[in-house]
Amino acid sequence: MNQQKFMFRLENGRVSARAGLGFYSKVDLGIAKYHFELGAGKANFQWA
């Protein structure tokens, strides 16, 4: 649905991600987290 109902936050090298409201928002968040890891490089941050 391309609504992008998720948010990323960076604090002290730790990244947190949360899904907003929406029918597929948790699925979309998983896809977004995967793309974040591809772009940032998994060795450059930690998930909170």
PQR file with spaces between the fields and no chain letter, atoms N, CA, C, O and H, PARSE charges and radii, in Angstrom:
ATOM       1  N    MET     1       0.826   -1.196    0.000 -0.4000 1.5000
ATOM       2  CA   MET     1       0.000    0.000    0.000 -0.0000 2.0000
ATOM       3  C    MET     1       0.867    1.257    0.000  0.5500 1.7000
ATOM       4  O    MET     1       0.360    2.355   -0.230 -0.5500 1.4000
ATOM       5  N    ASN     2       2.182    1.109    0.257 -0.4000 1.5000
ATOM       6  CA   ASN     2       3.138    2.202    0.205 -0.0000 2.0000
ATOM       7  C    ASN     2       2.765    3.384    1.096  0.5500 1.7000
ATOM       8  O    ASN     2       2.873    4.539    0.682 -0.5500 1.4000
ATOM       9  H    ASN     2       2.594    0.217    0.444  0.4000 1.0000
ATOM      10  N    GLN     3       2.327    3.093    2.315 -0.4000 1.5000
ATOM      11  CA   GLN     3       1.953    4.162    3.236 -0.0000 2.0000
ATOM      12  C    GLN     3       3.082    4.534    4.192  0.5500 1.7000
ATOM      13  O    GLN     3       3.018    5.579    4.839 -0.5500 1.4000
ATOM      14  H    GLN     3       2.239    2.155    2.652  0.4000 1.0000
ATOM      15  N    GLN     4       4.102    3.707    4.290 -0.4000 1.5000
ATOM      16  CA   GLN     4       5.286    3.971    5.110 -0.0000 2.0000
ATOM      17  C    GLN     4       4.930    4.354    6.539  0.5500 1.7000
ATOM      18  O    GLN     4       5.322    5.416    7.024 -0.5500 1.4000
ATOM      19  H    GLN     4       4.153    2.858    3.764  0.4000 1.0000
ATOM      20  N    LYS     5       4.186    3.483    7.207 -0.4000 1.5000
ATOM      21  CA   LYS     5       3.769    3.738    8.587 -0.0000 2.0000
ATOM      22  C    LYS     5       4.749    3.100    9.564  0.5500 1.7000
ATOM      23  O    LYS     5       4.400    2.170   10.291 -0.5500 1.4000
ATOM      24  H    LYS     5       3.867    2.621    6.813  0.4000 1.0000
ATOM      25  N    PHE     6       5.974    3.607    9.574 -0.4000 1.5000
ATOM      26  CA   PHE     6       6.980    3.144   10.509 -0.0000 2.0000
ATOM      27  C    PHE     6       7.941    4.284   10.798  0.5500 1.7000
ATOM      28  O    PHE     6       8.015    5.258   10.048 -0.5500 1.4000
ATOM      29  H    PHE     6       6.257    4.362    8.984  0.4000 1.0000
ATOM      30  N    MET     7       8.683    4.148   11.907 -0.4000 1.5000
ATOM      31  CA   MET     7       9.620    5.196   12.308 -0.0000 2.0000
ATOM      32  C    MET     7      10.898    4.560   12.815  0.5500 1.7000
ATOM      33  O    MET     7      10.864    3.572   13.549 -0.5500 1.4000
ATOM      34  H    MET     7       8.622    3.357   12.516  0.4000 1.0000
ATOM      35  N    PHE     8      12.023    5.127   12.422 -0.4000 1.5000
ATOM      36  CA   PHE     8      13.332    4.705   12.897 -0.0000 2.0000
ATOM      37  C    PHE     8      13.894    5.789   13.800  0.5500 1.7000
ATOM      38  O    PHE     8      13.681    6.977   13.558 -0.5500 1.4000
ATOM      39  H    PHE     8      12.051    5.930   11.825  0.4000 1.0000
ATOM      40  N    ARG     9      14.620    5.376   14.854 -0.4000 1.5000
ATOM      41  CA   ARG     9      15.255    6.325   15.764 -0.0000 2.0000
ATOM      42  C    ARG     9      16.668    5.829   16.051  0.5500 1.7000
ATOM      43  O    ARG     9      16.876    4.646   16.323 -0.5500 1.4000
ATOM      44  H    ARG     9      14.793    4.411   15.051  0.4000 1.0000
ATOM      45  N    LEU    10      17.639    6.741   15.990 -0.4000 1.5000
ATOM      46  CA   LEU    10      19.039    6.434   16.272 -0.0000 2.0000
ATOM      47  C    LEU    10      19.452    7.149   17.538  0.5500 1.7000
ATOM      48  O    LEU    10      19.321    8.369   17.640 -0.5500 1.4000
ATOM      49  H    LEU    10      17.471    7.702   15.769  0.4000 1.0000
ATOM      50  N    GLU    11      19.953    6.390   18.511 -0.4000 1.5000
ATOM      51  CA   GLU    11      20.476    6.960   19.756 -0.0000 2.0000
ATOM      52  C    GLU    11      21.713    6.176   20.159  0.5500 1.7000
ATOM      53  O    GLU    11      21.632    4.977   20.427 -0.5500 1.4000
ATOM      54  H    GLU    11      20.058    5.399   18.428  0.4000 1.0000
ATOM      55  N    ASN    12      22.853    6.844   20.203 -0.4000 1.5000
ATOM      56  CA   ASN    12      24.123    6.242   20.643 -0.0000 2.0000
ATOM      57  C    ASN    12      24.472    4.968   19.878  0.5500 1.7000
ATOM      58  O    ASN    12      24.899    3.981   20.476 -0.5500 1.4000
ATOM      59  H    ASN    12      22.919    7.817   19.985  0.4000 1.0000
ATOM      60  N    GLY    13      24.294    4.987   18.578 -0.4000 1.5000
ATOM      61  CA   GLY    13      24.649    3.848   17.746 -0.0000 2.0000
ATOM      62  C    GLY    13      23.646    2.710   17.768  0.5500 1.7000
ATOM      63  O    GLY    13      23.870    1.674   17.142 -0.5500 1.4000
ATOM      64  H    GLY    13      23.947    5.788   18.092  0.4000 1.0000
ATOM      65  N    ARG    14      22.547    2.888   18.477 -0.4000 1.5000
ATOM      66  CA   ARG    14      21.490    1.869   18.535 -0.0000 2.0000
ATOM      67  C    ARG    14      20.266    2.377   17.790  0.5500 1.7000
ATOM      68  O    ARG    14      19.817    3.505   17.998 -0.5500 1.4000
ATOM      69  H    ARG    14      22.365    3.730   18.986  0.4000 1.0000
ATOM      70  N    VAL    15      19.743    1.540   16.933 -0.4000 1.5000
ATOM      71  CA   VAL    15      18.598    1.912   16.099 -0.0000 2.0000
ATOM      72  C    VAL    15      17.368    1.167   16.600  0.5500 1.7000
ATOM      73  O    VAL    15      17.400   -0.046   16.806 -0.5500 1.4000
ATOM      74  H    VAL    15      20.108    0.624   16.765  0.4000 1.0000
ATOM      75  N    SER    16      16.296    1.904   16.791 -0.4000 1.5000
ATOM      76  CA   SER    16      15.018    1.273   17.119 -0.0000 2.0000
ATOM      77  C    SER    16      14.045    1.580   15.986  0.5500 1.7000
ATOM      78  O    SER    16      14.153    2.604   15.312 -0.5500 1.4000
ATOM      79  H    SER    16      16.270    2.890   16.624  0.4000 1.0000
ATOM      80  N    ALA    17      13.113    0.686   15.796 -0.4000 1.5000
ATOM      81  CA   ALA    17      12.116    0.849   14.745 -0.0000 2.0000
ATOM      82  C    ALA    17      10.767    0.459   15.314  0.5500 1.7000
ATOM      83  O    ALA    17      10.659   -0.486   16.095 -0.5500 1.4000
ATOM      84  H    ALA    17      13.025   -0.147   16.344  0.4000 1.0000
ATOM      85  N    ARG    18       9.744    1.190   14.918 -0.4000 1.5000
ATOM      86  CA   ARG    18       8.404    0.831   15.375 -0.0000 2.0000
ATOM      87  C    ARG    18       7.417    1.007   14.244  0.5500 1.7000
ATOM      88  O    ARG    18       7.595    1.844   13.360 -0.5500 1.4000
ATOM      89  H    ARG    18       9.831    1.957   14.283  0.4000 1.0000
ATOM      90  N    ALA    19       6.381    0.206   14.290 -0.4000 1.5000
ATOM      91  CA   ALA    19       5.337    0.253   13.273 -0.0000 2.0000
ATOM      92  C    ALA    19       4.209    1.146   13.746  0.5500 1.7000
ATOM      93  O    ALA    19       3.889    1.182   14.935 -0.5500 1.4000
ATOM      94  H    ALA    19       6.236   -0.475   15.008  0.4000 1.0000
ATOM      95  N    GLY    20       3.614    1.859   12.823 -0.4000 1.5000
ATOM      96  CA   GLY    20       2.438    2.654   13.118 -0.0000 2.0000
ATOM      97  C    GLY    20       1.194    1.812   12.946  0.5500 1.7000
ATOM      98  O    GLY    20       1.263    0.583   12.933 -0.5500 1.4000
ATOM      99  H    GLY    20       3.873    1.830   11.858  0.4000 1.0000
ATOM     100  N    LEU    21       0.067    2.465   12.817 -0.4000 1.5000
ATOM     101  CA   LEU    21      -1.204    1.767   12.632 -0.0000 2.0000
ATOM     102  C    LEU    21      -1.425    1.470   11.159  0.5500 1.7000
ATOM     103  O    LEU    21      -1.076    2.272   10.292 -0.5500 1.4000
ATOM     104  H    LEU    21       0.011    3.464   12.828  0.4000 1.0000
ATOM     105  N    GLY    22      -1.994    0.340   10.892 -0.4000 1.5000
ATOM     106  CA   GLY    22      -2.290   -0.037    9.517 -0.0000 2.0000
ATOM     107  C    GLY    22      -2.314   -1.538    9.380  0.5500 1.7000
ATOM     108  O    GLY    22      -1.710   -2.256   10.177 -0.5500 1.4000
ATOM     109  H    GLY    22      -2.278   -0.311   11.597  0.4000 1.0000
ATOM     110  N    PHE    23      -3.013   -2.010    8.369 -0.4000 1.5000
ATOM     111  CA   PHE    23      -3.234   -3.438    8.191 -0.0000 2.0000
ATOM     112  C    PHE    23      -1.933   -4.200    7.946  0.5500 1.7000
ATOM     113  O    PHE    23      -1.733   -5.267    8.528 -0.5500 1.4000
ATOM     114  H    PHE    23      -3.503   -1.427    7.722  0.4000 1.0000
ATOM     115  N    TYR    24      -1.061   -3.685    7.113 -0.4000 1.5000
ATOM     116  CA   TYR    24       0.199   -4.369    6.785 -0.0000 2.0000
ATOM     117  C    TYR    24       1.413   -3.685    7.393  0.5500 1.7000
ATOM     118  O    TYR    24       2.535   -3.922    6.944 -0.5500 1.4000
ATOM     119  H    TYR    24      -1.224   -2.819    6.641  0.4000 1.0000
ATOM     120  N    SER    25       1.221   -2.847    8.397 -0.4000 1.5000
ATOM     121  CA   SER    25       2.333   -2.041    8.907 -0.0000 2.0000
ATOM     122  C    SER    25       3.463   -2.888    9.494  0.5500 1.7000
ATOM     123  O    SER    25       4.627   -2.514    9.351 -0.5500 1.4000
ATOM     124  H    SER    25       0.310   -2.655    8.761  0.4000 1.0000
ATOM     125  N    LYS    26       3.166   -4.012   10.145 -0.4000 1.5000
ATOM     126  CA   LYS    26       4.238   -4.849   10.707 -0.0000 2.0000
ATOM     127  C    LYS    26       5.014   -5.557    9.603  0.5500 1.7000
ATOM     128  O    LYS    26       6.228   -5.723    9.717 -0.5500 1.4000
ATOM     129  H    LYS    26       2.221   -4.316   10.261  0.4000 1.0000
ATOM     130  N    VAL    27       4.346   -5.972    8.553 -0.4000 1.5000
ATOM     131  CA   VAL    27       5.033   -6.572    7.408 -0.0000 2.0000
ATOM     132  C    VAL    27       5.914   -5.526    6.741  0.5500 1.7000
ATOM     133  O    VAL    27       7.071   -5.794    6.420 -0.5500 1.4000
ATOM     134  H    VAL    27       3.360   -5.838    8.461  0.4000 1.0000
ATOM     135  N    ASP    28       5.362   -4.332    6.533 -0.4000 1.5000
ATOM     136  CA   ASP    28       6.131   -3.243    5.931 -0.0000 2.0000
ATOM     137  C    ASP    28       7.333   -2.878    6.794  0.5500 1.7000
ATOM     138  O    ASP    28       8.394   -2.555    6.259 -0.5500 1.4000
ATOM     139  H    ASP    28       4.421   -4.114    6.794  0.4000 1.0000
ATOM     140  N    LEU    29       7.190   -2.922    8.116 -0.4000 1.5000
ATOM     141  CA   LEU    29       8.307   -2.618    9.008 -0.0000 2.0000
ATOM     142  C    LEU    29       9.423   -3.635    8.837  0.5500 1.7000
ATOM     143  O    LEU    29      10.596   -3.260    8.826 -0.5500 1.4000
ATOM     144  H    LEU    29       6.328   -3.185    8.550  0.4000 1.0000
ATOM     145  N    GLY    30       9.094   -4.892    8.705 -0.4000 1.5000
ATOM     146  CA   GLY    30      10.112   -5.919    8.474 -0.0000 2.0000
ATOM     147  C    GLY    30      10.874   -5.681    7.186  0.5500 1.7000
ATOM     148  O    GLY    30      12.094   -5.837    7.144 -0.5500 1.4000
ATOM     149  H    GLY    30       8.142   -5.196    8.714  0.4000 1.0000
ATOM     150  N    ILE    31      10.168   -5.307    6.146 -0.4000 1.5000
ATOM     151  CA   ILE    31      10.808   -5.005    4.862 -0.0000 2.0000
ATOM     152  C    ILE    31      11.702   -3.780    4.995  0.5500 1.7000
ATOM     153  O    ILE    31      12.821   -3.769    4.480 -0.5500 1.4000
ATOM     154  H    ILE    31       9.176   -5.180    6.180  0.4000 1.0000
ATOM     155  N    ALA    32      11.215   -2.744    5.685 -0.4000 1.5000
ATOM     156  CA   ALA    32      11.993   -1.519    5.871 -0.0000 2.0000
ATOM     157  C    ALA    32      13.250   -1.789    6.699  0.5500 1.7000
ATOM     158  O    ALA    32      14.314   -1.251    6.396 -0.5500 1.4000
ATOM     159  H    ALA    32      10.307   -2.754    6.103  0.4000 1.0000
ATOM     160  N    LYS    33      13.136   -2.623    7.747 -0.4000 1.5000
ATOM     161  CA   LYS    33      14.309   -2.960    8.554 -0.0000 2.0000
ATOM     162  C    LYS    33      15.344   -3.712    7.730  0.5500 1.7000
ATOM     163  O    LYS    33      16.544   -3.483    7.880 -0.5500 1.4000
ATOM     164  H    LYS    33      12.271   -3.061    7.993  0.4000 1.0000
ATOM     165  N    TYR    34      14.895   -4.595    6.873 -0.4000 1.5000
ATOM     166  CA   TYR    34      15.809   -5.327    6.000 -0.0000 2.0000
ATOM     167  C    TYR    34      16.545   -4.368    5.068  0.5500 1.7000
ATOM     168  O    TYR    34      17.760   -4.477    4.900 -0.5500 1.4000
ATOM     169  H    TYR    34      13.920   -4.781    6.750  0.4000 1.0000
ATOM     170  N    HIS    35      15.827   -3.441    4.471 -0.4000 1.5000
ATOM     171  CA   HIS    35      16.461   -2.466    3.584 -0.0000 2.0000
ATOM     172  C    HIS    35      17.397   -1.535    4.353  0.5500 1.7000
ATOM     173  O    HIS    35      18.431   -1.125    3.827 -0.5500 1.4000
ATOM     174  H    HIS    35      14.841   -3.352    4.608  0.4000 1.0000
ATOM     175  N    PHE    36      17.042   -1.199    5.591 -0.4000 1.5000
ATOM     176  CA   PHE    36      17.917   -0.386    6.429 -0.0000 2.0000
ATOM     177  C    PHE    36      19.241   -1.114    6.651  0.5500 1.7000
ATOM     178  O    PHE    36      20.309   -0.511    6.533 -0.5500 1.4000
ATOM     179  H    PHE    36      16.202   -1.532    6.019  0.4000 1.0000
ATOM     180  N    GLU    37      19.176   -2.401    6.970 -0.4000 1.5000
ATOM     181  CA   GLU    37      20.392   -3.193    7.179 -0.0000 2.0000
ATOM     182  C    GLU    37      21.236   -3.258    5.919  0.5500 1.7000
ATOM     183  O    GLU    37      22.462   -3.169    5.993 -0.5500 1.4000
ATOM     184  H    GLU    37      18.309   -2.890    7.066  0.4000 1.0000
ATOM     185  N    LEU    38      20.607   -3.410    4.771 -0.4000 1.5000
ATOM     186  CA   LEU    38      21.353   -3.450    3.510 -0.0000 2.0000
ATOM     187  C    LEU    38      22.074   -2.132    3.254  0.5500 1.7000
ATOM     188  O    LEU    38      23.233   -2.129    2.840 -0.5500 1.4000
ATOM     189  H    LEU    38      19.611   -3.482    4.711  0.4000 1.0000
ATOM     190  N    GLY    39      21.404   -1.028    3.493 -0.4000 1.5000
ATOM     191  CA   GLY    39      21.982    0.283    3.210 -0.0000 2.0000
ATOM     192  C    GLY    39      23.018    0.719    4.230  0.5500 1.7000
ATOM     193  O    GLY    39      24.053    1.276    3.864 -0.5500 1.4000
ATOM     194  H    GLY    39      20.462   -1.030    3.830  0.4000 1.0000
ATOM     195  N    ALA    40      22.750    0.469    5.516 -0.4000 1.5000
ATOM     196  CA   ALA    40      23.640    0.952    6.575 -0.0000 2.0000
ATOM     197  C    ALA    40      24.804    0.004    6.828  0.5500 1.7000
ATOM     198  O    ALA    40      25.849    0.421    7.327 -0.5500 1.4000
ATOM     199  H    ALA    40      21.909    0.016    5.813  0.4000 1.0000
ATOM     200  N    GLY    41      24.632   -1.249    6.492 -0.4000 1.5000
ATOM     201  CA   GLY    41      25.663   -2.244    6.829 -0.0000 2.0000
ATOM     202  C    GLY    41      25.458   -2.725    8.242  0.5500 1.7000
ATOM     203  O    GLY    41      25.516   -1.934    9.183 -0.5500 1.4000
ATOM     204  H    GLY    41      23.783   -1.588    6.087  0.4000 1.0000
ATOM     205  N    LYS    42      25.221   -3.997    8.403 -0.4000 1.5000
ATOM     206  CA   LYS    42      24.857   -4.565    9.697 -0.0000 2.0000
ATOM     207  C    LYS    42      25.923   -4.360   10.779  0.5500 1.7000
ATOM     208  O    LYS    42      25.602   -4.372   11.968 -0.5500 1.4000
ATOM     209  H    LYS    42      25.174   -4.639    7.638  0.4000 1.0000
ATOM     210  N    ALA    43      27.181   -4.172   10.382 -0.4000 1.5000
ATOM     211  CA   ALA    43      28.271   -3.985   11.338 -0.0000 2.0000
ATOM     212  C    ALA    43      28.344   -2.560   11.888  0.5500 1.7000
ATOM     213  O    ALA    43      29.103   -2.304   12.822 -0.5500 1.4000
ATOM     214  H    ALA    43      27.442   -4.162    9.417  0.4000 1.0000
ATOM     215  N    ASN    44      27.573   -1.632   11.329 -0.4000 1.5000
ATOM     216  CA   ASN    44      27.678   -0.216   11.699 -0.0000 2.0000
ATOM     217  C    ASN    44      26.674    0.246   12.752  0.5500 1.7000
ATOM     218  O    ASN    44      26.697    1.413   13.142 -0.5500 1.4000
ATOM     219  H    ASN    44      26.956   -1.839   10.570  0.4000 1.0000
ATOM     220  N    PHE    45      25.802   -0.631   13.219 -0.4000 1.5000
ATOM     221  CA   PHE    45      24.788   -0.246   14.204 -0.0000 2.0000
ATOM     222  C    PHE    45      24.282   -1.498   14.913  0.5500 1.7000
ATOM     223  O    PHE    45      24.597   -2.618   14.511 -0.5500 1.4000
ATOM     224  H    PHE    45      25.783   -1.579   12.903  0.4000 1.0000
ATOM     225  N    GLN    46      23.498   -1.300   15.967 -0.4000 1.5000
ATOM     226  CA   GLN    46      22.839   -2.403   16.669 -0.0000 2.0000
ATOM     227  C    GLN    46      21.364   -2.081   16.779  0.5500 1.7000
ATOM     228  O    GLN    46      20.992   -0.918   16.935 -0.5500 1.4000
ATOM     229  H    GLN    46      23.242   -0.391   16.293  0.4000 1.0000
ATOM     230  N    TRP    47      20.518   -3.099   16.698 -0.4000 1.5000
ATOM     231  CA   TRP    47      19.096   -2.896   16.919 -0.0000 2.0000
ATOM     232  C    TRP    47      18.845   -2.772   18.406  0.5500 1.7000
ATOM     233  O    TRP    47      19.423   -3.512   19.202 -0.5500 1.4000
ATOM     234  H    TRP    47      20.820   -4.044   16.571  0.4000 1.0000
ATOM     235  N    ALA    48      18.001   -1.858   18.780 -0.4000 1.5000
ATOM     236  CA   ALA    48      17.654   -1.660   20.194 -0.0000 2.0000
ATOM     237  C    ALA    48      16.589   -2.641   20.615  0.5500 1.7000
ATOM     238  O    ALA    48      16.164   -2.632   21.770 -0.5500 1.4000
ATOM     239  H    ALA    48      17.531   -1.257   18.134  0.4000 1.0000
